Amino acid sequence: MVHPLSRSKQESIRSLLKKGLAFSEIMKRVPGVSRSTLSKYKDLYTPERTRGHAGRKTTISSTTKNYLKRELVNGSLKTAKGVWSYLNSIGHKIGYFGTVKMLHTRPKWAKAHKDWTEDDWRRMVFSDETKINV
């Protein structure tokens, strides 16, 4: 059973969190406190803080994305090469080598799995570009 922390430990955690110390430093100064406990108290004492977003950061702004959508619908931009040249013209350098690498790895993967049975494929789950074996 989990025992609640004493009032003095809670106050010392609060003051150290307010100072902006890292969890590892707080764990050294307040013995017997785990990282998850510190996380719980940080949520409790600083609800106004902004949290970082998970995942890869986008390099293209939402305004640029909306512009590209509008131009594609209007017909001003018709191909991927047109979008690529527009993005390069405004300073977003998009590489070609990632595409070339994918063009080589996809057929290799397909050839390696061409003899799979239906049961083998049922154990495979595809999600976006993530392959998960179950």
Secondary structure, DSSP 8 states (H G I E B T S, - for coil): ------HHHHHHHHHHHHHT--HHHHHHHSTT--HHHHHHHHHHH-TTS-----S---SS-HHHHHHHHHHHHHTS--SHHHHHHHHHHTT----SHHHHHHHHHHHHHHHHTTT--HHHHHTEEEETTEEEE-
